[in-house]
Amino acid sequence: MTNISAPQPVRLAAGDAEVTVDPAGGCRLSSLTIAGTELLRQGERYGAFPMVPWCGRIALGRFRNGGDVHQMPLNAAPHAIHGTGRDAAWRTARADKRSAAFTYDLAEPWPYSGRVTQLVELSEDSLTLTMGVETYGDSFPAQAGWHPWFLRNLGSGKDVELDFAAAWQEERGADHLPTGHRIDPRPGPWDDCFGMPDGVDVTLTWPGALELKVTSRAEWVVVYDEQTEAVCVEPQSGPPNGLNTDPRLVTPIDPLEISTTWSWRSLA
């Protein structure tokens, strides 16, 4: 059955920058164009989606909160990956020409009630995303972050170059989960989590075209560049499997909030 009340895409514009948010598709950014050039890989699983209420993989899909053990669907068997928010329809709370706010009520299979809010704010040379997670009752561990798929090549020259200086890299086991050991950052290709205690700061440069900086007060970033079409720079509030290894509780008096800013300048 067609849902005739499905929320419609929201388009924001500032200067020569345009962003489209698809609340029906997990509140993902389905498009980000600068001077008519698309920066995000297209497709219903791509763009840039919020990861909430967890980021990356949960080992075997299970996490503990006090004495309770919860099982999440194994959508990246044998693990659960990237949260439930990207698979849900969000509600557009408000929108104007340059900003919009969206909400999503946590629901099954997530075992706790609460609300997620995402604020999207566009200017001529930057995009700021802010996400909050609050509980309606019981405290629970949670994470939040973003998974953008930036195009490797913008069609006007060389492939994108990544530049960042991490304090450490989370050693990745054969199961794609952090082992708990911190190692010196290694050269790519990566599907790895890095620690940046002074805040996430990663520069993507498309030579001769555009420079884009991903920054956040968050201390964790996953970099994934193993596909030919796109690269991912994912600021997040904790490491993969963090619901088990580094839980951050959302309580009635202490919601979780995270933000990231993408700023750009033309190199043309």
Backbone as CSV, one residue per row, in Angstrom:
resi,resn,N_x,N_y,N_z,CA_x,CA_y,CA_z,C_x,C_y,C_z
1,MET,0.857,-1.195,0.000,0.000,0.000,0.000,0.885,1.234,0.000
2,THR,0.537,2.213,-0.814,1.287,3.453,-0.880,0.928,4.345,0.298
3,ASN,1.966,4.867,0.951,1.752,5.771,2.073,1.627,7.193,1.533
4,ILE,0.400,7.680,1.411,0.188,8.985,0.798,0.643,10.117,1.713
5,SER,0.885,9.802,2.991,1.316,10.837,3.922,2.825,10.830,4.131
6,ALA,3.553,10.074,3.313,5.010,10.015,3.459,5.591,11.418,3.345
7,PRO,6.518,11.786,4.246,7.084,13.129,4.194,7.862,13.359,2.900
8,GLN,7.744,14.557,2.374,8.367,14.898,1.105,9.792,15.396,1.316
9,PRO,10.651,15.252,0.290,12.008,15.783,0.404,12.003,17.283,0.684
10,VAL,13.003,17.726,1.425,13.148,19.134,1.773,14.418,19.656,1.106
11,ARG,14.294,20.738,0.366,15.427,21.313,-0.347,15.816,22.633,0.298
12,LEU,17.105,22.794,0.583,17.653,24.025,1.133,18.641,24.608,0.132
13,ALA,18.770,25.927,0.126,19.687,26.580,-0.802,20.289,27.813,-0.150
14,ALA,21.587,28.027,-0.425,22.291,29.212,0.049,23.427,29.489,-0.928
15,GLY,23.409,30.646,-1.565,24.405,30.915,-2.589,24.318,29.873,-3.683
16,ASP,25.461,29.274,-4.040,25.450,28.225,-5.066,25.441,26.827,-4.466
17,ALA,25.106,26.729,-3.163,25.029,25.430,-2.482,23.569,25.012,-2.330
18,GLU,23.309,23.747,-2.592,21.976,23.190,-2.429,22.078,21.822,-1.750
19,VAL,21.164,21.564,-0.834,21.111,20.262,-0.169,19.666,19.788,-0.156
20,THR,19.484,18.487,-0.394,18.159,17.883,-0.333,18.153,16.822,0.756
21,VAL,17.179,16.901,1.665,17.031,15.945,2.760,15.794,15.103,2.486
22,ASP,15.927,13.795,2.645,14.830,12.861,2.403,14.358,12.278,3.731
23,PRO,13.399,12.913,4.420,12.962,12.377,5.711,12.335,10.999,5.606
24,ALA,11.697,10.687,4.475,11.098,9.363,4.312,12.153,8.280,4.157
25,GLY,13.347,8.649,3.737,14.439,7.701,3.514,15.491,7.744,4.591
26,GLY,15.045,7.779,5.845,16.009,7.755,6.947,16.626,9.099,7.234
27,CYS,16.006,10.170,6.764,16.494,11.535,6.969,17.907,11.712,6.425
28,ARG,18.187,11.011,5.325,19.503,11.141,4.708,19.558,12.366,3.818
29,LEU,20.763,12.902,3.659,20.990,13.902,2.642,21.102,13.145,1.328
30,SER,20.138,13.336,0.446,20.170,12.618,-0.825,20.995,13.351,-1.870
31,SER,21.275,14.642,-1.610,22.066,15.419,-2.559,22.720,16.594,-1.852
32,LEU,23.960,16.878,-2.235,24.655,18.099,-1.844,25.415,18.585,-3.067
33,THR,24.994,19.703,-3.615,25.659,20.238,-4.796,26.274,21.589,-4.474
34,ILE,27.464,21.804,-5.032,28.161,23.077,-4.936,28.398,23.552,-6.357
35,ALA,27.860,24.705,-6.683,27.983,25.261,-8.036,27.571,24.239,-9.087
36,GLY,26.512,23.484,-8.784,25.973,22.518,-9.728,26.652,21.172,-9.753
37,THR,27.710,20.980,-8.944,28.437,19.708,-8.911,27.985,18.877,-7.720
38,GLU,27.532,17.651,-7.971,27.093,16.748,-6.927,28.293,16.185,-6.180
39,LEU,28.240,16.228,-4.839,29.334,15.717,-4.014,29.059,14.328,-3.451
40,LEU,27.796,13.900,-3.412,27.432,12.657,-2.745,27.062,11.574,-3.748
41,ARG,27.456,10.349,-3.434,27.063,9.218,-4.256,25.542,9.068,-4.204
42,GLN,24.942,8.843,-5.354,23.497,8.761,-5.446,23.000,7.326,-5.237
43,GLY,21.780,7.206,-4.737,21.185,5.898,-4.493,20.536,5.856,-3.129
44,GLU,19.535,4.996,-2.963,18.730,5.009,-1.743,19.506,4.583,-0.511
45,ARG,20.643,3.906,-0.669,21.450,3.507,0.485,22.659,4.415,0.685
46,TYR,22.753,5.457,-0.132,23.962,6.290,-0.114,23.615,7.698,0.351
47,GLY,24.099,8.710,-0.341,23.925,10.066,0.145,24.744,10.261,1.402
48,ALA,24.090,10.749,2.458,24.726,10.878,3.776,23.641,10.646,4.813
49,PHE,23.741,9.527,5.536,22.648,9.186,6.453,23.090,9.261,7.907
50,PRO,22.150,9.593,8.805,22.455,9.577,10.233,22.560,8.145,10.746
51,MET,23.571,7.909,11.560,23.719,6.632,12.256,23.243,6.841,13.693
52,VAL,22.157,6.184,14.071,21.566,6.359,15.382,20.560,5.227,15.607
53,PRO,20.439,4.632,16.774,21.106,4.986,18.027,22.438,4.269,18.258
54,TRP,23.060,3.767,17.200,24.443,3.324,17.328,25.143,3.540,15.991
55,CYS,26.483,3.480,16.049,27.318,3.726,14.866,28.172,2.498,14.576
56,GLY,28.305,2.184,13.301,29.124,1.030,12.941,28.484,-0.264,13.409
57,ARG,29.331,-1.234,13.713,28.852,-2.569,14.058,28.696,-2.764,15.556
58,ILE,27.663,-3.541,15.941,27.539,-4.104,17.289,27.893,-5.584,17.176
59,ALA,28.817,-6.044,17.988,29.266,-7.432,17.927,28.101,-8.391,18.111
60,LEU,27.872,-9.207,17.086,26.819,-10.210,17.085,25.436,-9.607,17.327
61,GLY,25.341,-8.290,17.179,24.056,-7.610,17.335,23.566,-7.496,18.759
62,ARG,24.427,-7.800,19.746,23.972,-7.811,21.134,24.668,-6.724,21.952
63,PHE,23.883,-6.081,22.837,24.474,-5.152,23.787,23.755,-5.284,25.117
64,ARG,24.441,-4.841,26.166,23.920,-4.973,27.527,23.652,-3.582,28.112
65,ASN,22.561,-3.475,28.838,22.273,-2.275,29.614,21.911,-2.736,31.014
66,GLY,22.853,-2.619,31.927,22.657,-3.181,33.261,22.554,-4.692,33.172
67,GLY,21.473,-5.254,33.693,21.287,-6.702,33.649,20.563,-7.196,32.425
68,ASP,20.182,-6.293,31.534,19.411,-6.683,30.360,20.305,-6.793,29.132
69,VAL,20.135,-7.880,28.382,20.854,-8.071,27.123,19.850,-7.956,25.985
70,HIS,20.190,-7.152,24.991,19.279,-6.898,23.880,19.899,-7.379,22.574
71,GLN,19.051,-7.918,21.709,19.483,-8.436,20.413,18.921,-7.560,19.306
72,MET,19.814,-7.019,18.466,19.414,-6.251,17.302,19.460,-7.139,16.055
73,PRO,18.668,-6.815,15.028,18.692,-7.598,13.789,20.085,-7.595,13.168
74,LEU,20.478,-8.742,12.624,21.820,-8.898,12.048,21.797,-8.466,10.589
75,ASN,21.804,-7.157,10.367,21.728,-6.642,9.005,23.092,-6.545,8.335
76,ALA,24.153,-6.943,9.037,25.489,-7.099,8.457,26.089,-8.343,9.108
77,ALA,25.419,-9.474,8.897,25.731,-10.718,9.604,27.240,-10.983,9.605
78,PRO,27.763,-11.386,10.793,27.039,-11.743,12.024,26.774,-10.561,12.958
79,HIS,26.873,-9.338,12.447,26.720,-8.170,13.302,25.501,-7.342,12.893
80,ALA,25.184,-6.355,13.736,24.198,-5.319,13.417,24.959,-4.037,13.133
81,ILE,24.500,-3.250,12.165,25.302,-2.115,11.723,24.461,-0.854,11.533
82,HIS,25.022,0.276,11.954,24.607,1.640,11.585,23.268,2.101,12.147
83,GLY,22.685,1.391,13.114,21.496,1.886,13.763,20.207,1.621,13.005
84,THR,19.130,2.139,13.560,17.801,1.925,12.990,17.242,3.176,12.320
85,GLY,17.812,4.331,12.614,17.275,5.589,12.100,17.293,5.693,10.596
86,ARG,18.287,5.095,9.950,18.396,5.214,8.489,17.304,4.430,7.763
87,ASP,16.613,3.536,8.474,15.569,2.712,7.860,14.165,3.198,8.201
88,ALA,14.069,4.338,8.866,12.774,4.827,9.336,12.383,6.108,8.604
89,ALA,11.100,6.399,8.621,10.610,7.685,8.132,10.643,8.687,9.287
90,TRP,11.239,9.835,9.038,11.309,10.907,10.015,10.211,11.931,9.716
91,ARG,9.956,12.798,10.671,8.956,13.850,10.512,9.653,15.193,10.344
92,THR,9.209,15.979,9.393,9.742,17.326,9.230,9.063,18.241,10.243
93,ALA,9.832,18.730,11.210,9.277,19.581,12.259,9.152,21.027,11.791
94,ARG,10.134,21.483,11.021,10.071,22.830,10.452,11.092,22.911,9.329
95,ALA,10.886,23.860,8.414,11.827,24.062,7.321,11.657,25.464,6.763
96,ASP,12.805,26.101,6.461,12.777,27.348,5.724,13.800,27.234,4.590
97,LYS,14.240,28.357,4.054,15.094,28.290,2.875,16.467,27.696,3.166
98,ARG,16.977,27.904,4.387,18.351,27.504,4.696,18.482,26.487,5.817
99,SER,17.409,26.153,6.502,17.518,25.213,7.615,16.246,24.406,7.759
100,ALA,16.392,23.254,8.372,15.244,22.384,8.611,15.534,21.503,9.811
101,ALA,14.482,21.110,10.513,14.591,20.223,11.670,13.680,19.024,11.471
102,PHE,14.178,17.864,11.888,13.461,16.601,11.692,13.499,15.801,12.983
103,THR,12.462,14.987,13.211,12.417,14.155,14.410,12.058,12.722,14.053
104,TYR,12.485,11.828,14.929,12.228,10.400,14.757,12.066,9.807,16.142
105,ASP,10.939,9.142,16.383,10.716,8.466,17.661,11.291,7.060,17.596
106,LEU,12.211,6.774,18.490,12.814,5.442,18.540,11.731,4.385,18.722
107,ALA,11.861,3.296,17.993,10.841,2.246,18.010,11.506,0.901,17.772
108,GLU,10.729,-0.174,17.877,11.261,-1.522,17.652,11.964,-1.577,16.301
109,PRO,13.091,-2.304,16.251,13.611,-3.245,17.239,14.397,-2.618,18.387
110,TRP,14.613,-1.288,18.371,15.289,-0.664,19.507,14.396,-0.780,20.744
111,PRO,14.945,-1.234,21.883,14.090,-1.589,23.020,13.714,-0.430,23.941
112,TYR,14.183,0.776,23.652,13.925,1.905,24.545,13.204,3.023,23.795
113,SER,12.367,3.760,24.532,11.624,4.859,23.918,12.415,6.154,24.057
114,GLY,12.345,6.955,23.022,13.053,8.228,23.031,12.856,8.928,21.708
115,ARG,13.487,10.064,21.577,13.346,10.864,20.358,14.720,11.276,19.856
116,VAL,14.861,11.248,18.530,16.056,11.739,17.856,15.665,12.975,17.060
117,THR,16.473,14.003,17.132,16.258,15.229,16.374,17.479,15.489,15.505
118,GLN,17.266,15.844,14.256,18.364,16.255,13.380,18.063,17.653,12.832
119,LEU,19.041,18.548,13.002,18.952,19.906,12.497,19.947,20.059,11.353
120,VAL,19.486,20.561,10.222,20.316,20.766,9.037,20.348,22.263,8.751
121,GLU,21.559,22.843,8.737,21.710,24.277,8.531,22.732,24.530,7.423
122,LEU,22.306,25.236,6.379,23.132,25.480,5.204,23.484,26.954,5.097
123,SER,24.760,27.237,4.784,25.176,28.585,4.432,25.868,28.535,3.080
124,GLU,26.380,29.675,2.612,27.013,29.710,1.298,28.251,28.822,1.214
125,ASP,28.940,28.626,2.345,30.193,27.868,2.302,30.296,26.786,3.368
126,SER,29.161,26.387,3.956,29.227,25.323,4.961,27.863,24.692,5.182
127,LEU,27.902,23.489,5.733,26.706,22.746,6.130,26.949,22.218,7.535
128,THR,26.047,22.529,8.448,26.161,22.036,9.821,25.001,21.103,10.122
129,LEU,25.338,19.923,10.623,24.360,18.919,11.025,24.467,18.729,12.534
130,THR,23.332,18.741,13.216,23.302,18.534,14.659,22.263,17.479,14.974
131,MET,22.651,16.510,15.784,21.733,15.433,16.141,21.674,15.307,17.661
132,GLY,20.460,15.117,18.168,20.263,14.909,19.589,19.456,13.652,19.838
133,VAL,19.773,12.953,20.928,19.047,11.750,21.339,18.603,11.950,22.781
134,GLU,17.302,11.846,23.015,16.773,11.987,24.366,15.891,10.790,24.692
135,THR,15.739,10.501,25.969,14.915,9.380,26.400,13.576,9.872,26.908
136,TYR,12.557,9.031,26.707,11.237,9.299,27.265,11.067,8.660,28.645
137,GLY,12.080,7.906,29.075,11.932,7.210,30.348,13.243,6.623,30.825
138,ASP,13.448,5.332,30.548,14.634,4.642,31.035,15.895,5.152,30.357
139,SER,16.990,5.135,31.097,18.291,5.456,30.528,18.760,4.304,29.637
140,PHE,19.523,4.643,28.600,20.034,3.609,27.704,21.315,4.092,27.037
141,PRO,22.188,3.146,26.659,23.391,3.529,25.936,23.038,3.856,24.485
142,ALA,23.711,4.845,23.925,23.425,5.227,22.541,24.644,5.892,21.923
143,GLN,24.636,5.930,20.609,25.627,6.654,19.830,24.900,7.397,18.709
144,ALA,25.578,8.379,18.141,25.040,9.076,16.981,26.201,9.562,16.117
145,GLY,25.961,9.636,14.826,26.979,10.120,13.905,26.419,10.149,12.500
146,TRP,27.285,10.382,11.536,26.861,10.478,10.129,27.750,9.634,9.241
147,HIS,27.143,9.140,8.174,27.834,8.270,7.215,27.678,8.870,5.815
148,PRO,28.507,9.864,5.479,28.432,10.435,4.133,29.234,9.625,3.127
149,TRP,28.679,9.493,1.933,29.366,8.859,0.810,29.798,9.966,-0.162
150,PHE,31.010,10.464,-0.006,31.514,11.499,-0.898,32.054,10.850,-2.177
151,LEU,31.674,11.402,-3.309,32.154,10.858,-4.582,33.672,10.918,-4.647
152,ARG,34.273,9.828,-5.106,35.728,9.796,-5.227,36.203,10.780,-6.294
153,ASN,35.438,10.896,-7.358,35.802,11.795,-8.440,34.584,12.637,-8.806
154,LEU,34.798,13.928,-8.945,33.704,14.834,-9.264,33.515,15.017,-10.760
155,GLY,34.290,14.243,-11.555,34.125,14.286,-12.998,34.902,15.385,-13.683
156,SER,35.757,16.068,-12.908,36.496,17.191,-13.495,38.000,17.093,-13.316
157,GLY,38.489,15.912,-12.925,39.930,15.813,-12.714,40.315,14.606,-11.898
158,LYS,41.244,14.800,-10.958,41.817,13.714,-10.189,40.883,13.273,-9.063
159,ASP,41.155,12.059,-8.567,40.390,11.532,-7.443,40.642,12.348,-6.180
160,VAL,39.714,12.243,-5.242,39.823,12.954,-3.976,41.037,12.478,-3.185
161,GLU,41.630,13.387,-2.437,42.734,13.080,-1.531,42.282,13.365,-0.106
162,LEU,42.607,12.467,0.820,42.242,12.611,2.227,43.455,13.017,3.042
163,ASP,43.241,13.941,3.991,44.321,14.392,4.854,43.790,14.551,6.269
164,PHE,44.408,13.842,7.216,44.029,13.981,8.619,45.169,13.475,9.477
165,ALA,45.199,13.932,10.726,46.246,13.536,11.669,45.570,12.999,12.925
166,ALA,45.429,11.688,13.001,44.777,11.054,14.145,45.803,10.755,15.240
167,ALA,45.335,10.777,16.482,46.202,10.419,17.601,46.445,8.919,17.657
168,TRP,45.458,8.148,17.219,45.610,6.701,17.184,44.610,6.104,16.209
169,GLN,44.817,4.844,15.912,43.888,4.048,15.116,43.438,2.881,15.966
170,GLU,42.148,2.597,15.943,41.657,1.413,16.637,42.053,0.174,15.820
171,GLU,42.823,-0.713,16.444,43.190,-1.940,15.734,41.930,-2.708,15.368
172,ARG,41.855,-3.127,14.115,40.663,-3.817,13.617,40.945,-5.314,13.521
173,GLY,40.039,-6.113,14.108,40.194,-7.556,14.046,39.631,-8.120,12.758
174,ALA,39.782,-9.407,12.583,39.272,-10.073,11.387,37.759,-9.980,11.284
175,ASP,37.080,-9.722,12.428,35.625,-9.586,12.435,35.188,-8.149,12.164
176,HIS,36.126,-7.277,11.785,35.870,-5.873,11.477,35.519,-5.049,12.710
177,LEU,35.726,-5.580,13.890,35.473,-4.843,15.125,36.791,-4.431,15.764
178,PRO,36.825,-3.300,16.472,38.034,-2.929,17.197,38.405,-3.995,18.227
179,THR,39.696,-4.277,18.314,40.169,-5.293,19.261,40.317,-4.750,20.671
180,GLY,40.271,-3.425,20.811,40.524,-2.806,22.100,41.930,-2.254,22.219
181,HIS,42.767,-2.514,21.224,44.130,-1.986,21.213,44.212,-0.749,20.323
182,ARG,44.942,0.258,20.781,45.183,1.449,19.991,46.576,1.352,19.372
183,ILE,46.643,1.624,18.080,47.900,1.521,17.353,48.180,2.834,16.639
184,ASP,49.429,2.991,16.198,49.750,4.168,15.396,48.987,4.103,14.078
185,PRO,48.494,5.239,13.601,47.743,5.229,12.339,48.545,4.624,11.200
186,ARG,47.882,3.786,10.430,48.510,3.097,9.302,47.977,3.665,7.990
187,PRO,48.753,3.519,6.915,48.266,3.994,5.612,47.078,3.164,5.139
188,GLY,46.251,3.781,4.270,45.067,3.097,3.751,45.428,2.049,2.732
189,PRO,44.427,1.416,2.128,42.999,1.753,2.269,42.458,1.401,3.647
190,TRP,41.389,2.098,4.025,40.854,1.985,5.373,39.391,1.547,5.394
191,ASP,39.060,0.813,6.427,37.712,0.669,6.954,37.908,0.665,8.459
192,ASP,38.345,1.823,8.972,38.940,1.877,10.305,38.467,3.100,11.080
193,CYS,38.529,2.965,12.412,38.153,4.023,13.321,39.412,4.681,13.878
194,PHE,39.389,6.004,13.912,40.520,6.779,14.402,40.079,7.655,15.569
195,GLY,41.005,7.871,16.493,40.760,8.753,17.625,41.376,10.115,17.387
196,MET,40.568,11.154,17.578,41.022,12.530,17.434,40.532,13.302,18.660
197,PRO,41.260,13.235,19.778,40.775,13.789,21.042,40.553,15.296,21.025
198,ASP,41.154,16.006,20.097,40.929,17.447,19.984,39.782,17.771,19.036
199,GLY,39.089,16.750,18.562,37.977,16.935,17.645,38.313,16.436,16.257
200,VAL,37.296,15.944,15.564,37.474,15.431,14.208,37.840,16.594,13.275
201,ASP,38.851,16.350,12.432,39.300,17.350,11.463,39.906,16.600,10.285
202,VAL,39.129,16.458,9.223,39.553,15.708,8.040,39.313,16.588,6.815
203,THR,40.308,16.673,5.938,40.193,17.475,4.724,40.122,16.562,3.510
204,LEU,39.104,16.785,2.689,38.981,16.103,1.399,39.286,17.122,0.306
205,THR,40.221,16.770,-0.576,40.599,17.685,-1.652,40.428,16.996,-2.993
206,TRP,39.596,17.604,-3.837,39.507,17.192,-5.228,40.372,18.178,-6.012
207,PRO,41.603,17.768,-6.388,42.558,18.726,-6.957,41.967,19.519,-8.123
208,GLY,42.163,20.826,-8.051,41.677,21.692,-9.099,40.188,21.941,-9.086
209,ALA,39.477,21.364,-8.107,38.013,21.500,-8.081,37.517,22.070,-6.754
210,LEU,37.740,21.340,-5.650,37.101,21.716,-4.396,37.883,21.155,-3.214
211,GLU,37.891,21.917,-2.116,38.388,21.429,-0.832,37.242,21.469,0.158
212,LEU,37.040,20.362,0.894,35.975,20.266,1.879,36.554,19.736,3.186
213,LYS,36.253,20.433,4.291,36.717,20.011,5.607,35.545,19.478,6.423
214,VAL,35.740,18.299,7.004,34.768,17.709,7.924,35.303,17.904,9.335
215,THR,34.601,18.680,10.157,35.030,18.913,11.528,33.896,18.585,12.490
216,SER,34.271,18.286,13.725,33.299,17.977,14.765,34.003,18.003,16.112
217,ARG,33.270,18.366,17.155,33.836,18.258,18.502,33.919,16.801,18.953
218,ALA,33.253,15.901,18.233,33.355,14.479,18.550,34.804,14.018,18.405
219,GLU,35.161,12.941,19.084,36.547,12.482,19.123,36.800,11.255,18.264
220,TRP,35.788,10.794,17.546,35.925,9.562,16.786,35.518,9.789,15.334
221,VAL,36.248,9.161,14.425,35.880,9.213,13.013,36.244,7.887,12.368
222,VAL,35.334,7.358,11.577,35.608,6.178,10.767,35.867,6.651,9.339
223,VAL,36.945,6.147,8.752,37.270,6.457,7.359,37.174,5.161,6.568
224,TYR,36.389,5.208,5.505,36.176,4.023,4.662,36.410,4.437,3.216
225,ASP,37.430,3.857,2.598,37.751,4.228,1.208,38.082,2.998,0.363
226,GLU,37.402,1.888,0.648,37.694,0.639,-0.060,36.831,0.437,-1.303
227,GLN,35.919,1.368,-1.582,35.116,1.260,-2.797,35.624,2.241,-3.849
228,THR,35.400,1.915,-5.101,35.909,2.759,-6.180,35.065,4.011,-6.380
229,GLU,33.789,3.966,-6.023,32.894,5.073,-6.340,32.957,6.218,-5.340
230,ALA,33.245,5.921,-4.086,33.097,6.949,-3.058,34.011,6.671,-1.872
231,VAL,34.185,7.706,-1.043,34.911,7.576,0.221,34.003,8.099,1.329
232,CYS,34.168,7.560,2.528,33.319,7.922,3.656,34.172,8.469,4.791
233,VAL,33.749,9.585,5.349,34.378,10.193,6.521,33.266,10.393,7.538
234,GLU,33.270,9.596,8.606,32.105,9.427,9.470,32.374,9.902,10.895
235,PRO,32.095,11.164,11.204,32.227,11.608,12.605,31.148,10.960,13.458
236,GLN,31.550,10.484,14.643,30.584,9.773,15.481,30.970,9.904,16.944
237,SER,29.991,9.667,17.816,30.171,9.930,19.241,30.940,8.845,19.971
238,GLY,31.182,7.712,19.313,31.939,6.642,19.940,32.436,5.677,18.891
239,PRO,33.258,4.704,19.275,33.821,3.767,18.312,32.826,2.672,17.935
240,PRO,33.077,1.947,16.851,32.257,0.775,16.545,32.220,-0.177,17.746
241,ASN,31.076,-0.800,17.955,30.819,-1.676,19.093,30.876,-0.926,20.416
242,GLY,30.753,0.401,20.339,30.870,1.213,21.538,29.751,1.026,22.541
243,LEU,28.575,0.520,22.105,27.523,0.241,23.084,28.000,-0.781,24.107
244,ASN,28.956,-1.615,23.707,29.501,-2.616,24.616,30.811,-2.184,25.264
245,THR,31.668,-1.490,24.517,33.019,-1.203,25.012,33.181,0.179,25.607
246,ASP,32.338,1.136,25.199,32.483,2.510,25.664,31.100,3.158,25.744
247,PRO,30.202,2.557,26.558,28.806,3.021,26.546,28.661,4.436,27.073
248,ARG,27.838,5.217,26.379,27.499,6.568,26.800,26.002,6.566,27.063
249,LEU,25.608,6.724,28.330,24.208,6.623,28.691,23.458,7.910,28.371
250,VAL,22.289,7.748,27.746,21.331,8.832,27.592,20.378,8.737,28.777
251,THR,20.309,9.776,29.582,19.464,9.787,30.777,18.452,10.919,30.666
252,PRO,17.439,10.923,31.544,16.447,11.997,31.475,17.040,13.398,31.638
253,ILE,18.185,13.518,32.282,18.791,14.844,32.474,20.047,15.036,31.639
254,ASP,20.417,14.038,30.854,21.657,14.138,30.071,21.466,13.520,28.690
255,PRO,20.833,14.243,27.762,20.698,13.737,26.393,22.041,13.725,25.697
256,LEU,22.095,13.004,24.588,23.297,12.949,23.750,23.157,13.965,22.629
257,GLU,24.203,14.757,22.393,24.182,15.701,21.270,25.518,15.662,20.558
258,ILE,25.469,15.729,19.244,26.666,15.725,18.410,26.406,16.612,17.207
259,SER,27.444,17.266,16.733,27.295,18.083,15.531,28.537,17.932,14.666
260,THR,28.381,18.217,13.395,29.493,18.234,12.450,29.273,19.377,11.477
261,THR,30.361,19.996,11.053,30.304,21.043,10.044,31.180,20.657,8.872
262,TRP,30.608,20.769,7.693,31.363,20.575,6.448,31.512,21.935,5.804
263,SER,32.731,22.391,5.669,32.978,23.692,5.055,33.824,23.491,3.791
264,TRP,33.619,24.355,2.822,34.272,24.132,1.524,34.744,25.439,0.908
265,ARG,35.693,25.278,-0.027,36.142,26.396,-0.853,36.511,25.865,-2.216
266,SER,36.274,26.684,-3.215,36.549,26.286,-4.589,38.042,26.343,-4.876
267,LEU,38.537,25.373,-5.619,39.917,25.366,-6.079,39.993,25.578,-7.589
268,ALA,38.842,25.811,-8.203,38.799,25.968,-9.664,39.352,27.328,-10.085
